[in-house]
């Protein structure tokens, strides 16, 4: 039986999802309800309101922008609506 990550490498491609707040578009894939892969592009990074408002924190990863709440909610909504398939929908 293939491992989950083997199936994802050969599995469906990432699909475009548009942020409902700023309109920026990313590529996303939901491997399961608890795991999401997101590929940002330069235009969406530059236009993200939450990214522009984020302040760098302390430590070696302080400048790392981890997530946009509005985009995460848009991706979750796309998964719930069925426009972004969830590859393993057995998760809670």
Protein Blocks (a to p, Z undefined) as FASTA:
>chain_A
ZZfklmmmmmccddddddfklopacddddfbfkbccddddfklmmmmmklmmpccdedjk
lmpcfbdfklmmmmmmmmmnopaccfblmbZZ
